[in-house]
Amino acid sequence: MRFLMTTRPGGAADDRLYTEMAAFVEELTASGVLLATGGLEPGGLRVTSAGGEITVTDGPFTEAREVVAGFALVEVRSREEALEITRRFRRIVGDGESVVQQVFGP
């Protein structure tokens, strides 16, 4: 089962965060669980369609809740395993919000 984990921007990063996150990413990569990860630019483009019309809005977006700061794509045996990985991530990065969604398809 594959899951996409996204996170909203949090507090300031420090050396401890970078060290712990590097070790966490290395562990998940070595175990074959982590398929991809990365941070995302704060801006980007929002593309919406309504009634056949396409609208493009440039970021950055004013609402912090609208912004996804980073992602991880993992392959695990169960939803519970994905949740445990996300709990470990949140313990490293501290306060904030992450969303875990199952990825369907090949």
Contacts in CASP RR format, 6 or more apart in sequence:
PFRMAT RR
TARGET T0000
AUTHOR 0000-0000-0000
METHOD contacts of the structure
MODEL  1
MRFLMTTRPGGAADDRLYTEMAAFVEELTASGVLLATGGLEPGGLRVTSA
GGEITVTDGPFTEAREVVAGFALVEVRSREEALEITRRFRRIVGDGESVV
QQVFGP
1 75 0 8 1.000
1 76 0 8 1.000
1 77 0 8 1.000
1 78 0 8 1.000
1 79 0 8 1.000
1 82 0 8 1.000
1 102 0 8 1.000
2 35 0 8 1.000
2 73 0 8 1.000
2 74 0 8 1.000
2 75 0 8 1.000
2 76 0 8 1.000
2 102 0 8 1.000
2 103 0 8 1.000
3 73 0 8 1.000
3 74 0 8 1.000
3 76 0 8 1.000
3 79 0 8 1.000
3 82 0 8 1.000
3 100 0 8 1.000
3 101 0 8 1.000
3 102 0 8 1.000
3 103 0 8 1.000
4 71 0 8 1.000
4 72 0 8 1.000
4 73 0 8 1.000
4 100 0 8 1.000
4 101 0 8 1.000
4 103 0 8 1.000
5 71 0 8 1.000
5 72 0 8 1.000
5 73 0 8 1.000
5 74 0 8 1.000
5 82 0 8 1.000
5 85 0 8 1.000
5 86 0 8 1.000
5 89 0 8 1.000
5 98 0 8 1.000
5 99 0 8 1.000
5 100 0 8 1.000
6 68 0 8 1.000
6 70 0 8 1.000
6 71 0 8 1.000
6 98 0 8 1.000
6 99 0 8 1.000
6 101 0 8 1.000
7 68 0 8 1.000
7 69 0 8 1.000
7 70 0 8 1.000
7 71 0 8 1.000
7 89 0 8 1.000
7 93 0 8 1.000
7 96 0 8 1.000
7 97 0 8 1.000
7 98 0 8 1.000
7 99 0 8 1.000
8 64 0 8 1.000
8 65 0 8 1.000
8 67 0 8 1.000
8 68 0 8 1.000
8 69 0 8 1.000
8 96 0 8 1.000
8 97 0 8 1.000
8 98 0 8 1.000
9 42 0 8 1.000
9 64 0 8 1.000
9 67 0 8 1.000
9 69 0 8 1.000
10 69 0 8 1.000
10 93 0 8 1.000
10 94 0 8 1.000
10 95 0 8 1.000
10 96 0 8 1.000
11 94 0 8 1.000
11 95 0 8 1.000
17 92 0 8 1.000
17 93 0 8 1.000
20 92 0 8 1.000
21 92 0 8 1.000
21 93 0 8 1.000
24 88 0 8 1.000
24 89 0 8 1.000
24 92 0 8 1.000
25 34 0 8 1.000
25 37 0 8 1.000
28 34 0 8 1.000
28 72 0 8 1.000
28 74 0 8 1.000
28 85 0 8 1.000
32 75 0 8 1.000
33 74 0 8 1.000
33 75 0 8 1.000
33 76 0 8 1.000
33 85 0 8 1.000
34 72 0 8 1.000
34 73 0 8 1.000
34 74 0 8 1.000
35 73 0 8 1.000
35 74 0 8 1.000
35 75 0 8 1.000
36 71 0 8 1.000
36 72 0 8 1.000
36 73 0 8 1.000
37 70 0 8 1.000
37 71 0 8 1.000
37 72 0 8 1.000
37 73 0 8 1.000
38 70 0 8 1.000
38 71 0 8 1.000
38 72 0 8 1.000
39 69 0 8 1.000
39 70 0 8 1.000
39 71 0 8 1.000
40 68 0 8 1.000
40 69 0 8 1.000
40 70 0 8 1.000
40 71 0 8 1.000
42 59 0 8 1.000
42 60 0 8 1.000
42 67 0 8 1.000
42 69 0 8 1.000
43 58 0 8 1.000
43 59 0 8 1.000
43 60 0 8 1.000
43 61 0 8 1.000
43 67 0 8 1.000
44 58 0 8 1.000
44 59 0 8 1.000
44 60 0 8 1.000
45 56 0 8 1.000
45 57 0 8 1.000
45 58 0 8 1.000
45 59 0 8 1.000
46 56 0 8 1.000
46 57 0 8 1.000
46 59 0 8 1.000
46 61 0 8 1.000
47 54 0 8 1.000
47 55 0 8 1.000
47 56 0 8 1.000
47 57 0 8 1.000
48 54 0 8 1.000
48 55 0 8 1.000
48 57 0 8 1.000
49 55 0 8 1.000
60 67 0 8 1.000
61 67 0 8 1.000
72 85 0 8 1.000
72 89 0 8 1.000
73 103 0 8 1.000
74 82 0 8 1.000
74 85 0 8 1.000
76 82 0 8 1.000
76 85 0 8 1.000
79 100 0 8 1.000
79 102 0 8 1.000
82 100 0 8 1.000
82 102 0 8 1.000
83 100 0 8 1.000
86 98 0 8 1.000
86 100 0 8 1.000
89 98 0 8 1.000
90 96 0 8 1.000
90 98 0 8 1.000
END
